[in-house]
Amino acid sequence: YMGRQEVEVEEEVEVGGERGGGEIPSESGEKKKIKKTVKTIKNLDNVVVRSMDLSLNGILEYDLQDKHEETAELSMFAEAFDEMVSYGVMKKIRAVLARKQVEYDKAASELKRKRETEAEERAVKMAADREEREAKRLKLEEERKAELERKKKSDEEEKHMTEEQINERRVREAEEKKKKDELLKEKREADEKKRKEEEAERKKNEEDEKKRKEEEEEAKTTKTVTIVHTHVDDEIMEPFCWFDKPVGVNSQQSGQIRRERLEGLLYGFGSISQREVEGLLRGAGLPKEKALQALYYKTLATTTTTETKEVPKEEKKEEKKKEEAMDEDEKE
């Protein structure tokens, strides 16, 4: 750009006039002019050359000194062009966020359905446990009532019995109780023994199954490996990269867009409600509760898939060492 500037310069000028004005006679009698150094102030055109990146971002980096008509028109055109392109790019971002919202809502509904099913199963199990406990309580209560009735009846009968008959009866009841306790103890011991045998059988079956699988694995000439594939969708990356513009010299894209920035871009459509904006941002992992969080769009555009395949087995190091030792012994 150009501007005017006043500078003070020194230059030599020829001064003429009377003797006092600067003319001196020569030996031949002729008068001649002399040169003197004087200081003057001049207005000069100040031309500043500034390098500019010939891109849209470079043109948009104008400042208050760019006041000339050509520069202003170019800047206005760049602003209008940037706004037009940004609107088209933002439509792509909105479509991406809408797809992510559908995926998020589907996953959320499946998770909700799964939790409801688990809650119903827990409720059924708890109800069954309550019924079982209630049945046990009622059974104990009935047994206690029956015992009280039996004791009451026994006391009534003992009123009409002699002391010898009472003693015989109590001895007989003690023997019956002892036999009953012995039978109960034997039953508990038998149940415990059966449980231990079943546990030992289960452990033995697990060890046999593990050993069988190891033998089958060793007999195989291939092994199963899991391969992870990572894919970055450029159609998702490019729209976000448009708004992630580097700032400053030798700067790079940050790889993220803050939630408030993305929210402002969505509201720029003018025909979108706050509820729709919150839904789109929630689908991208930016709920209202995380207002200060940023969207890492590369993570949003990255999908990971796993694949299992059979590959040839590599020889074990120990087997290689044994073979090398045997070869050395044969050579010796």
N, C-alpha and C positions, 0 to 999 in steps of 0.2 A: 504494500500500500504506500501512498505518498502523502507527505505533509510539508508544511513550511516551517523553517527554523531560522532564527537570527543568530549569527555567529560573528565573532570579532577576529579579523584577519590583519596580517601585516603585509604591505606591498610597497614596491618602489614606484614613485611617480616623478615625472619631470616637472620641475618648478621653474617658471619664467617670471620676468618682471624687472623692476628696478634693481639697483645694486643690493639694496637691503632685502629685496625679494628673492635673491638667490642667483642673479647673474653676476659673473665676475669677468673682468677683461682678461684677455689672453696677452701674451708677449707681443703678438702682432697687432694688438689694438682691437681685435674682434671680440664681441660678446658671445658667450656660450651658455647653454642651460645645464643645470646640475640635477642629479637624482637624489631624492630624500626618501627615507622609510617612514611611512605614516600608518596609523591604525584606523581602520574603518569598520563599520558594521554593515553586513549584507544579509539579505534574505535568500536562503538557499532551499531548494527542493530536497526534502528528506525522504529518501527511498529506502525502505526496509524490505529485504528479501527474506521470506520465511518458507521453509519447506513444508509441504502439505501432502498427506497421504491421499492419493486420488481414489478414495472410496467414500461410501456414504457416511461412515463414521468419521472419516477425516474432514469431510465438508461440514458435518454438524459440529465440529469443534471450533466454532467461531467465538469471538469475544467482542467487547464493547468498542474496540478499535476498528472493527470491520464495518465502517460506516459508508463506504462508497457504494454507489448504485449497483455496480456489477456484483459485488460481494453480497450485498443484501438480497438481491434477487436470487442468486444461487442458493443462499442459505434458506430463503423462504421456500424455494422449490424442493430443497433437500428435506425440510421439515414436512412438507405435504407428502412427498414420496415416501418418507419413513412412516408417516401415519397410515398411508394406504397399505404398505407392505405389512406393517405391524397388525393391522386389522385382519388381514388374510391369515397371517401366522397365528394370531390369537384364536381364530376359528378352528384351526387345526388342534391347538392346545385344548380348546373346549371339547372337541370331539374325543381326544385322548382321555381327558379327565372323565368324560361321560362313560367311556368304555370301562375305565378303572372303577367308576362308581357302580356299574352293573356287576362287575366281578366282586367288588367288596360287599355289596348288598346280598349277592348270592351266597358268598362264603359266610356272611353274618347270619343269614337265615338258616343255613345248614347247621352252623354252630348252635344257634338258638334251638333248632329242632332236636339236635343231639343232646343238648343240656336238658331240654324238657323231657326227652325220653329217659335219660338217666335219672332225672328227678322223679318221674313216675315209677321207675323201677325201684328206686330207693324207698319211695312212699309205700309201694306194695310190699317190699321186704320188711319195712318197719311195721306195717300193719300186721303182717304175718307173725313177726316177732312178738308184737303186743298181744295178739290172739293166743300165741303159744304160752307167753308168760301168764296171761289171764287164765288160760286153761290149767296151767300148773298151780296157780294160786287157788283156783276153785277146787282143784283136786286135793290140795293140802288142807284146805278149809273143810272139805267134806270128810277127809280122813281124821282131822282133829275132832270134828263133831261126832263122828262114829266112835272115836276113842273115848270121848267124854260120855257118850251114851252107854258104851260098853262098861266103862268104869262105874257109872251110876247104877247100871243094872247089876254089876258084880257086887257093889256095896249093898244093894237091896237084898241080893241073894245071901250075902254073908251074914245078914242079920238073923236069918233062920237056920244058920249052920253052926256046928260046933267048932271049937278052936282047932281040933285035929283036922277036920275037914277043910277049914280055911287054910291051914299050913300046907296040906296036900295039894290043894288047888293052886296056891301061890308057887309051890315048887314046880308043879306041872307047867304053869304059865312061864316061869323062868326058863325051864328047859325048852319050851316051844320058842321063846324069844331068842335063846342062844342058838337053836337050830336055824331060825330065820336069819339071824345075823351072820351065821357061818355060810348059809346059802348065798346071802347078798354079797359077802366078801369073796366067795368063790366066783360069783358072777362078775364082780368087778375085776378080779384078777384075770379071769378068762378074757374079758373085753380088752384089758390092757395088753395081754399077751397077743391077742389077735391084731390089735392096733400096731404093736411093734413089728409083728411079722409082715403086715401089709406095708409098713414104712420101709422095712428092710427089702421087701420084694420090689417096691417102687424104686428105691435107690439102685438096686441091682439092675433093674430094667433100664434105668437111665444110663448107668455106666456101660451096659452092653450096647445100648443104642449109640452112645458116644463113641465107643470103640469101633462099632461097625461102620459109622460114618467116617472115622479116621482111616480105617482100612480101605474103604471105598475111595476116599480122597487120595490116598497114597497110590492106589492102583490106577488112578486116572493119569492120562498123559497130558491133560490140560487142567487149567484152573480157572475158576470164575472170578473175574475182576469187574469192578464197578467204575465206569467212565462217566465223568461229569462234563456236560457240555454247557457252555455259557454263550448266550447270544444277546447282542445289543441291537435293538431295533432302531435303525437310523431314522425312520419316519417319526419316532417319538423324540429322538435326540435333537433333530434339526430345529423344530419350532422353539424349544426351550433355549437352545444355543443362541437364537436370534436376540432374545432379551437378556442373555447373560453376556453383556458387552464388556470388554476389558476397559479399565479406567487407568489412564496414565501411560507413561512411556515404558515399553518392554513388559507390559502387564499381560496376564493370561486370564482365561475364563475361570471363574471360581468353581463352576460345576454345581451351583446351587442357586435357587431363587427363594427369597424370603416370602413367608406366607402373606404378609401385608402387601408386598409388591404384586404377588399373584392375585390376591383379592382385588386390588385396584384395577388390574388388567381385565378381570372378569366383569367388574362393574362398568368398565368402559363400553361394554356392549349397549348399555342403556335399557335393554329389554330383558333383564334377568333379575330375579328376586333374591333377597338375602337367603331365603331357604334353599334355593337352587345352588347358590354359591357355596353355602355351608355343606351341602350334599356332595358337590364336586370336590371340594377340598378334603372332605372326610374320606372320600374314595381314594384320594392320593396319599392318605396317611397324615393329613394335617387337620385334625379335629379342632373344634373351637377352643378346647381346653389347652391346646398347645399353640397359642397365638404367636410366640416368639420363635417357633421352630422353622427351619428352612426345608425346602424340597430339593433333595438331591436327585436331579432328573435322570442321571445315568443309572442309578439304582432302580428308578421307575421303569427305565427302558430295558433293563437287563432281566432275562429269563434264564433259569437254570433247569436242565433236564438231566436225568441219570439213565445210564444204559449199562446192562450187564452182558458180558460176552465171555466166551471161552477162548483162552489163549494158551499156547504151549507152555509147559512147566519148564523152569530153569533148573539146571542141576544144582544140587546143594553143594556148598563149599566143602563140607566134610568129605563127601564122596569124591570130589575132585582131588582133595589132598591125598586120600587113600590111593586113588588111581595113580597119581604122580609118584607116591612113595613106592608102589609096586613096580612101576616102570623103572625107577632108579635101581631097585634091587635086581631086576632082571638084567639091566645093563652091567651092573657090577659082576 
